[in-house]
Amino acid sequence: MDGDGRTTAGQRGVRTPKPAVCLRLTGPETSGGSGGPAAPRPYWGKGAGGCPRRGGGLKSGPMNARDGASAPAKPSFKEQMLAAREEAIIVTVNRLLAEKGFEAMTVDEVAADVGIAKASLYKHFQSKEELAAAAMVRAMDGARDFLASLPPEQGPLAKLQSVVRWTLQTQLAGLMPSLPSQNSTLRATLMGNRRYMDGLMEISDRLGEWIVQAQEEGSINRQLPPIAVLYTLFSRACDPVVEFLKAGGQHSDEEIVELIMSTCFDGLNAR
């Protein structure tokens, strides 16, 4: 029990996946507990936060005479140019992953789109897998920023609905990267990226808490295993129904979002 007498996710035996978020890429399996079958860990995509900087970040500058704090030095012109180029690379990779997926995207295509030589691109990222990982770190940062922006007074169900709505809108905007379901090299690269993994764990824990709270207040079916609810929500970030309805041309983006929100949270049974 927490300080308010509520049962927490861990006390209910709910293991939010670490990592566990979305995007057509199944990660390493997690134990089902008590000798049960393992459950796949999914991954997730796209956002609008920061991206990892290679080489460490800004150097410490002179001490601030007023408060004694060490102020960061202003980056040099070369450092600013490299940062701008890396930003352009990640933006391009994110778009190409959303448009055609990991398998169809090529390093040559990324370099040509950014307007740099392939050798220059390799100064930032050593492989195609590292390019995809950088885009996914961006996705994690964006998702974390969105979760942090939700009003504290908003109820748990409303927060979960806001997250799903955001992922659907992001997918419709063509900003949701698409990764393959079976690629061991890419999986290993993502698993080795500390910033990406930290984002996955933070998001999983946050959503897991909201799911348990929503079940306790009766707004989500208590008979459903929280982990099943979590994976259901994650899967909306790569829901093929979005593409099918979009291609049909009979509904606006706003209508598509509302249709999927209704089937996800209200179900298909007549009320």
LOTORGU-795088 format. One record per residue (C-alpha): x, y, z. Coordinates in steps of 0.001 Angstrom, whole numbers, plus 500000, padded with zeros to 6 digits. Layout:
N
xx | yy | zz
X | Y | Z
...
***
This chain:
271
xx | yy | zz
500000 | 500000 | 500000
501193 | 503550 | 499358
500800 | 506525 | 501687
497179 | 506989 | 500626
496243 | 503368 | 501267
496185 | 502452 | 497567
497617 | 499273 | 496161
500577 | 499881 | 493877
501365 | 498031 | 490653
504189 | 496069 | 492228
502066 | 494982 | 495183
499433 | 493603 | 492826
502072 | 491471 | 491190
502049 | 493547 | 488030
505425 | 493662 | 486345
505453 | 496500 | 483887
507806 | 495384 | 481131
511382 | 496624 | 481285
511651 | 497517 | 478516
508136 | 497495 | 477076
507054 | 499841 | 474424
506009 | 499596 | 470843
506775 | 499688 | 467161
506791 | 496485 | 465207
509937 | 495346 | 466918
509722 | 492561 | 469450
512490 | 492674 | 471965
513916 | 490036 | 474292
511411 | 487936 | 476131
510494 | 488414 | 479750
509735 | 485610 | 482102
506076 | 485026 | 482733
506862 | 484269 | 486367
506316 | 481033 | 488281
507736 | 479078 | 485399
505094 | 480452 | 483035
505670 | 481178 | 479358
507751 | 484162 | 478389
506060 | 487267 | 477031
507625 | 489361 | 474259
508658 | 492905 | 475029
507543 | 495406 | 472396
509140 | 498699 | 471493
507741 | 502110 | 470689
508304 | 505083 | 468481
508424 | 508778 | 467690
508333 | 511970 | 469603
509881 | 515407 | 469556
512424 | 515500 | 472327
516200 | 515756 | 472236
518634 | 513363 | 470623
521805 | 511766 | 471983
524955 | 513719 | 471382
528125 | 511838 | 470638
531300 | 513014 | 472286
529866 | 513905 | 475642
528126 | 517300 | 475449
529306 | 520735 | 476506
532521 | 521266 | 478417
532559 | 522997 | 481773
533230 | 526685 | 481568
534456 | 529291 | 484055
532914 | 529566 | 487488
529992 | 531909 | 487882
531265 | 534702 | 490113
527825 | 535317 | 491614
526867 | 531830 | 492789
530039 | 529785 | 492329
528339 | 527444 | 489853
530229 | 526160 | 486837
528683 | 527616 | 483678
528761 | 525564 | 480458
531008 | 526936 | 477749
529415 | 528116 | 474537
529890 | 525463 | 471836
532296 | 526324 | 469073
531099 | 527022 | 465546
532299 | 523576 | 464481
530403 | 521918 | 467322
527262 | 523824 | 466378
527601 | 522752 | 462751
528092 | 519111 | 463718
525065 | 519250 | 466020
522925 | 520797 | 463263
524050 | 518120 | 460817
523278 | 515345 | 463280
519842 | 516844 | 463864
519197 | 516868 | 460101
520283 | 513231 | 459889
517935 | 512112 | 462662
514993 | 514048 | 461217
515596 | 512417 | 457832
515940 | 508933 | 459326
512719 | 509345 | 461275
510840 | 510394 | 458128
512234 | 507554 | 456012
511473 | 504982 | 458707
507900 | 506245 | 458841
507531 | 506282 | 455060
509187 | 503013 | 454028
510482 | 501178 | 457100
513906 | 500000 | 458224
514545 | 497341 | 455589
513839 | 499636 | 452639
515785 | 502609 | 454029
519444 | 502806 | 452978
522391 | 504730 | 454388
523057 | 506149 | 450911
519508 | 507470 | 450786
519866 | 509154 | 454163
523155 | 510816 | 453163
521738 | 512002 | 449843
518612 | 513405 | 451476
520656 | 515334 | 454054
523051 | 516507 | 451333
526270 | 515078 | 452762
528740 | 512396 | 451746
528264 | 508891 | 453104
531661 | 509176 | 454819
530464 | 512296 | 456647
527372 | 510479 | 457863
529532 | 507715 | 459325
531293 | 510315 | 461476
528020 | 510575 | 463401
526573 | 507061 | 463162
528524 | 503909 | 462455
525726 | 501810 | 460994
522168 | 501731 | 459743
521162 | 500231 | 463098
522676 | 503198 | 464943
520668 | 505542 | 462725
517451 | 503751 | 463668
518421 | 503766 | 467347
518971 | 507536 | 467252
515492 | 508015 | 465798
514037 | 505785 | 468494
515805 | 507753 | 471225
514075 | 510790 | 469771
510813 | 508877 | 470019
511401 | 508032 | 473661
512256 | 511633 | 474503
509112 | 512879 | 472803
506920 | 510353 | 474585
508458 | 511197 | 477951
507925 | 514901 | 477317
504294 | 514276 | 476413
503636 | 512199 | 479527
505242 | 514889 | 481673
502998 | 517544 | 480099
499742 | 515880 | 481187
497920 | 517771 | 483960
498486 | 516198 | 487402
494791 | 516530 | 488203
493793 | 514464 | 485167
492441 | 511015 | 486059
494341 | 507832 | 485124
491950 | 506793 | 482354
491994 | 510275 | 480843
495808 | 510199 | 480861
495878 | 506840 | 479094
493405 | 508121 | 476512
495548 | 511212 | 475946
498612 | 509052 | 475330
496818 | 506838 | 472811
495372 | 509876 | 471040
498845 | 511386 | 470789
500336 | 508206 | 469301
497548 | 507971 | 466714
497963 | 511609 | 465717
501713 | 511102 | 465439
501240 | 508084 | 463189
498761 | 509949 | 460978
501260 | 512800 | 460678
503772 | 510342 | 459197
506166 | 510665 | 462130
505987 | 507172 | 463611
509070 | 505095 | 462705
508463 | 501564 | 461483
510934 | 498869 | 462522
511052 | 495167 | 461598
509720 | 492521 | 463935
512731 | 490244 | 463483
516196 | 491794 | 463315
518669 | 490643 | 465950
521318 | 493223 | 465053
518911 | 496123 | 465373
517510 | 494702 | 468590
520986 | 494413 | 470076
521774 | 498003 | 469109
518610 | 499274 | 470776
519189 | 497183 | 473878
522689 | 498597 | 474147
521504 | 502196 | 473987
521206 | 503314 | 477618
519184 | 506438 | 476893
516674 | 504488 | 474842
516327 | 501791 | 477472
515882 | 504328 | 480260
513078 | 505947 | 478279
511351 | 502618 | 477730
511447 | 501723 | 481395
510198 | 505128 | 482520
507276 | 505080 | 480094
506366 | 501490 | 480955
506346 | 502216 | 484667
504280 | 505371 | 484274
501639 | 503742 | 482080
501572 | 500673 | 484314
500760 | 502821 | 487329
497928 | 504559 | 485504
496471 | 501250 | 484322
496399 | 499846 | 487856
494867 | 503065 | 489205
492202 | 503041 | 486468
491324 | 499447 | 487345
491091 | 500279 | 491030
488644 | 503093 | 490348
486618 | 500856 | 488012
487200 | 502711 | 484735
489102 | 499761 | 483201
487992 | 496137 | 483487
489624 | 494685 | 486605
489470 | 491168 | 485144
492000 | 492062 | 482473
495658 | 491480 | 483360
497282 | 494931 | 483500
500103 | 493711 | 481254
497539 | 492840 | 478557
496099 | 496336 | 478799
499582 | 497824 | 478558
500431 | 495902 | 475381
497051 | 496793 | 473884
497757 | 500485 | 474359
501317 | 500171 | 473068
500108 | 498485 | 469903
498086 | 501539 | 468932
501350 | 503268 | 467987
501742 | 500849 | 465093
498095 | 500044 | 464432
497563 | 499016 | 460760
493936 | 500122 | 461033
495222 | 503704 | 460830
496807 | 503026 | 457442
493771 | 501131 | 456144
491315 | 503882 | 457077
493655 | 506575 | 455776
494055 | 504782 | 452434
490280 | 504357 | 452140
489868 | 508121 | 451939
486447 | 508090 | 453572
487440 | 509627 | 456895
489412 | 512638 | 458037
492375 | 512211 | 460355
490283 | 513418 | 463275
487558 | 510879 | 462487
490106 | 508067 | 462245
491472 | 508954 | 465671
488001 | 508960 | 467208
487065 | 505649 | 465571
490135 | 503875 | 466912
489799 | 505523 | 470322
486234 | 504216 | 470504
487114 | 500641 | 469559
490094 | 500685 | 471934
488409 | 502072 | 475031
484686 | 501363 | 474445
484970 | 498018 | 472664
482772 | 496591 | 469939
479785 | 495482 | 472005
476577 | 497461 | 471579
475886 | 499681 | 474585
***
